[in-house]
Amino acid sequence: MAFVVISGNRMAPVTVPLAADVLVFAAFFCVLWRRGRGVVPWFEIGSVYLTAVVVYTAFPLIGFVLLQGLYTPLSDMRLINLAPDPQEVGRIAWLYVAHLLGFAFAYLAVRGRLPAVRLRPVPPSVPTVLALATAYLLIVGFEVGLGLFYNTTSNSYAESYLVGQRLPLVMTQLLDHVRGMQYPLSLAIMTVLFRSYRTARPAIILWLLLATSLGLARLGSRTEVVLLLLSATAMYHMLVTPLSARVVAGIAATGLLGFLAFGIVRSGNIVANPFASSTEFDVLFANAVHLARIMRTSPHFPVALYWADLARLVPQQLVPFDKLDPAGWYVTRFFPEYAASGGGLAFGTIAEAVLTGGVVSALLRGAALGLCFAMIYRACLRRSRSFWVFVFCVWLTTLCYQSFRNTTFSVAVLIVYRFLPAVVLVTLLTSVFRALMHMRSRVPSKPLAATT
């Protein structure tokens, strides 16, 4: 008993911000529950983002407490080498809490008390459906065709990140954005199917089973599978039957366990305790701890690092300087051998906060995101019958975590270079198909030969 008390006191710098994190989470959903008169909008963008931040926060902190601060050989190597004590972990943990508080207050304040409006998109026209299928096939064809001229194959998950280095810059940019367009197109096609759920249910189930099976067989990126399953669950909730809190909690827990299990199997380090092995949550936490240590002795970093999101909105060919990707800069600058093998360490908005003011920066970044996401959600509700607004809302809701995992305003880059180009492509193809169908309808049918 004495050991437990001593251990608990030693871990207080970690457990107190962890408890604060949980309290903010509970208070946020309590406010939404009261405003919704007993109904919680589980798949609203603010709910999803806040839940993602809580998971990213709680996992490394719980792991630190359970391991008593003694990382295992399978933990993130930086955490092993740096060996942070509870006070240092606690200082980083409060940055997470500040970001969460800033987001929760700003989002709830701007969101306000919304009317009970459900997003119910009008089914698209036949030309639009044909355009969606054609656009998706064109992208697949582009990837296949590119592989005929360049080596785009990879033998492992890490090696897949080296494919871009074999291509010319223009091709690398084009391939990245074209692949990114596949997801909004997939969501648009899925929306068409869910709007006819009774008849399209077998096709939806087959699609999800096939995508999941291929993802597991290849042991590649988990993102595509997770996003597809999450978006399908959200659409079922919004377009078919609302899910209860118990079902949502069960799906979330199962999804998290599956996400962790997939990562463990892919790494080849099979462990029974998920906290004993490095995870994406630990990687982002280690980024912040490592950069905080560096800031003490060398607080000077490239100026381009602070304007990375704004610069990424402009193509490299149009700016007179080399754009800087924070995640790429970080791993190349401090771990060049790992980067050369295809490894990546993401970055994270908490790492950004460490470089730009600490707690104040974390709070303001959370508030800025809360403001933007709440305004976007209110705008979506005002056009609740629009097909593309619904697709955008689901797309942004399932990708909002990138604003925490990558950089604070990285989603803006995804909107400009992935979602909007997909909409433009489909719109152009829709006009073509509509014109062809109109021309066909105006062609007079051949009269029957007169009989004598």
N, C-alpha and C positions, 0 to 999 in steps of 0.2 A: 504493500500500500504506500509506503514511504517513497519507493521508486516512482510510482505513478504520479504522486504529488510533485516531486522534484522535477520529473520529466515534463509534467504539465506546465509548471512554472517556467521552465526553460524554453518551452515552445510557445509561451504566451505572445511574443512578438509576431508569431505566425498565425496562431489560432484566433487572435482578436480580429485582424483584418479579414480572415476567412469567415468568421461569424458575421461581420459587418456586410460582407458580400452576400451572404445568404439572406440577411435581413432586408437589404435593398431589393433583392430578387422577390422576396415574399411581399414587400410593401408595394412594389410595382404591379404585380398581378392582383393584389387586393384592390388597388385603385381601379384597375381595368374591370375587375369583377363587379365592383359597386357601380361603376358607370354603365356597365352593360346589363345591370339588373339581374345578376346571377349568371350571366354568360361571359365566358372568357374568350377573347379572340386569339386562339392559340397560334394561328398562322398569319397574324398581322406582322408586318415587317419589324415593328418595335419589339414585339414579343419574341420573335425569332432571334433578333440581334442580341437582346439582353440575355437570353438563354445561352447563346453561344459564348458570350463574354464570361458568364458565370462558370461554364464548363472549362473554358480556357484558364480561368483564374483558380478554380477549386482543385483541379487535377494535380498540378505541380505542388500546391500547398499541402494537400492531403498526403501526397506521396512523401514530401519532406518530413511531415510529422510521423507517418507510419514507419519510415526508414530511420527515424531519429537523427536525420541529417547526415546519415552515412550512406552515400550513394553506392550502388553496386557496379561491378565491372561492365554491365550492360546499359548503365545509365549514360546520359549525354556526357561525352568526354570533357566538355568544358566545365560542367558542374563537378565532375570528379576532381579535376585539376584545381579549380578555384576553391572548392570546399567552402561554400558560403555558410556563415553561422546564422542562427535564428534572427539576429538583429538585421543582418544584411538582407535576408530573405523577406523579412517584414517590411523593410523600406521599399522594396520592389512591389510587394503585395499591396501596399497602400496606393501605389500608382494605379493598379488595377481597380481598386475601390473608387478612387477619385474619378477615373474614366466612367465607371458604371454609374456613379452618382450624377455626374454631369449629363450623361445620356438620359437617364431616367427622368430627371427633373425637366430637362428641355423637351423631351418627347411628350411627356404627359401635359406640360403646359401648352404646347403648340397644338397637340392633338385635340385637346378639349373633350367635350361630351358630344360624340358624333351620333347622328341618327342611326337607327338600325337598318342600314342599307347593305345589301349583299351584292357582291360582284357577280352579275349574271350576264355574261357576254352573249351577244346575238351571234348565232352561227354564221360563219363566213359564207360567201357565195361560192358557187362551183368553180369559177375561174381562180378564186383565191386558193381553194384547196388544191387545184392542179398546180398553181404557182408554188405552193409550199412543198409539194412533193418534188417538183422539178428543181427548185432551189437546193433542196437537200441532196438530190442525186448529182447536181452539178458540183457541189462541194466534195462529195465522195469521189467523183470522177477527177476533180482537180488533184486530190491527194494521190490517187492511183497514178495519174499521168505524171505527176512530179516525181514519183518513185521510179519511173522509167528513165528519167534523165539524171537523177541524183540519188545518192545512197541515203535513204530515209529509214532504213531498218535499224533495229536495236535488239540486242540480245538480253537486256536486263532493264529493270526500271530506271536505274541510275543512268544507263547509257542512253535512254530515250531523251534525256535532257541535253545530250551532246549533238543531236541531229542538226539543230540549228547552226552549229559551228561549221558544219560541212557545206552549208549553202551560202550563196551570195546574200548580202544584207537585204536586198529587196525581196528575195524569195523567202528569207527567214521571217521578215515582217509579214509578208502576205500569207504564209503558211500559218503563222500564229493567229492572225486575225480571222482567217477563213475557218480554222478549227474552232475558234471561239464563236463563230456564227452558227455552228451546228446546234449548240444548246438552245438558243431562243427558237430556232426552227423546230427542234424536237418538242419544245413546250407548246408551240403553236399547233403542231400536228396532234399532240396529246390533248390539247383543249378541244379540238374538233372531235376527237374520239369520246372524250368525257361528256360532251354536249349530247351525244347519242349513246349514253352509257349502257342502256339495256341491250342494244344490238351490238355495241362495240366492245363489251366486256371481255369476250374471249381474246380479241386482238390485243387489248391492253395487258391482260395477264400474260399472254405469250411474249409480248414485247419486253415486259419487265423480267420475266424468267430468263429470256434469251440474253438480255443485257447483263443481268447479274451473273449468269453462268459464264459468259465470255470474260467478264471482269475478274472473276475468281480463277478461271483457268489460266489467264495471262499473268496474274499477280502483278498487274501494272498499277496505274493510278487509281486510288479509291474514289477520287472526286466525282468522276462521271457517274458511277453507280450510285453513290450516296445522293447526289443531286437529283438523279432521275427518280429514285425511290421517294425522296422527300417531296419533290414536286407532284408526283402521283398521289401521295397521301394528302397533300394540301388541296389538290383539285377534287379528290373524293370528298373531303370535308366541306369544300365550298360549293361544289356543283351537284353532289349526290346526296349524302347524308352527313350531318354534323357529327363529329366524333366526341364521345364523352371524355372527361378529364382522365378517367382510369385508362381508357384505350390510348389516349395521347401519351400518357406517362409510360405505358407499357411499350409503345412503339419507340419512344425516345430512348428508353433504357436499352431495348434490344438493338436499336441502331448504333448507340454508343459502344456497346459491347462488341457488335459486329465490326465496327470501325477499328477498334483496338485489336481485335483478334486478327483481322486482315493484315494490319500493319505488322503484328508479331510474326505471323506466318511468312509474310513477304521478306522480313529481315532475316529469317532463318534462325533467330534466337528464341526458341520456344521456352516460355516461362509461364508459370501458373499465376504469378503476381504481376499484374499489368504495371504497377508502380515501380517495379524493379527493372524495367526496361525503358529505353528512351522512346518517347512519343512526341507527336507534333506539339502537344501542349508544353512539354518540357523544353523543346527546342526554342519556342518563342520566349519562354521564361529565361532560358540560358542566354539568349541574345541580350536581354535587358540586363542581366547580372554582369555579363562580360563587358558590355559597353559602359556600364556604370563604373566598373573598375578602371577601364581605360580613361574615362573622363577625369579621374582624379589626377592622373599624371600627364595626359596629353589631350586636352579638351578641344583641340583644333581638328576639324574635319572639312572635307571638300564643300565649298559653298553650294555646288550643284545638288548636294544631298538634301538641302533644305527646300529646294524648289523642284524636286523630282516629279511630283504628281502633275504640277502645272506644265513642266517641260514635256512630259510624256503625251500630252494632248496634241503636240505638234510633231509631225514626222521628222526623223533624224535628218533627212535631206534638206529640210527647210530651216534648220537652226545652225548658227555658226560655231557651235560647240558640241562636244560629245555629251549626249544625255546620260544620266546616271540612274541605274536601277538600284535602289537601296539594297535589296536582297542580293543581287549579283555583286555589287560593290563590297558588301560585308564579307561574303564567303571568299571572294577573290583576294581581298586585302589581307584578311587574317588567316585564312586556311586555303592557300592556293593549290596545294596538292589535292585536297578534297574536292575543290571546285573543278580541277582538271579531270577528275574521274567522273564528273557528272553530278556531284553532290550539291545539294542546296540546303539553306538553313532558313528560308523565308525571311521575315524581318519583324513585323508587328508594330502596331501603333504605340505600344508601351516602350519599345526600343526607340521610337521616334520621340516620345515624351522624355526619355532619359537624356536625349541629345538637345532638347529644346526647352528646358525649364522645369522638368520634374513634375511635381504634383499639379502645379498650375496648368502646365501644358496638357497633362492627361485629362484634367477637368474640362478645359476648353475644347479639346478634341472631341470628347464625349458629348459636350453640349452642342457643338457644331453638327455632329452627326445626328443627334436627336432632333435638332431643328430641321435639318434637310429631310430626314426620313419621315417625320411627321407631316411636313408640307407635301411631300410626294404622295403619302398615303391619302391625305385629305383630297388632293387633286384626283387621285384614282377613283375615289368614291363618287366624285362629282360626275364622272363619266363611267358609271358602273356597268353600262350596257355595251361599251366598246370592246371589240374583240382584242385589238392590239393593246389596249390599256390593261386588260386582264392578264394577257401574256406578260406584259412588262412588270406588272405587280408581282406575279409569281416568280418571274425571273429575278427581280431585285430582292425579293424576300429570301429566296434560296441562296443568293450570292452575297447577301449583306455581310456575312461573316468575313468576307475578304477585306472589309474596312478595318477589321481588327487583326487579321492574320497577315495581311500584306502591308499596306500603308493606309492612312486615314481616308484619303480621298481617291484611292485606287479604283473604286467602283465607277467614278466619273469617266475614267479611261475606258473601262469596259463598255459603258453606255455608248461612247462615241465611236469606238472601233469594232464593237461586236454586235450590240443590239440594233443600233440605228442602221448599219449597213445591211443587216438581215431584213429589216423592214423595207428598206429602199429596194433591195433586190426582189423581194416578193411583190412589192407594189408595181414595179416595172413589168415583171412577168405576168401579173394579173391583168395589166392593161393589154399586153400582147394576146393573152388567151381570150380576153373579152372581145377584142377586135376580131380575132379569128372566128369566134363563135357568132359574132354579129354578121360577119361576111358570109358565113355558111348559111345563116338563117335567111339572108337576102337572095341567095342563089335559087332561082325558080326550079322546081322539080320538072323533070322531063315529062311532057304530056304523053298519055297513052296513045298508041297508034289507032287511027280510026278504023272501024270495022265496016265492011261492006256486006 
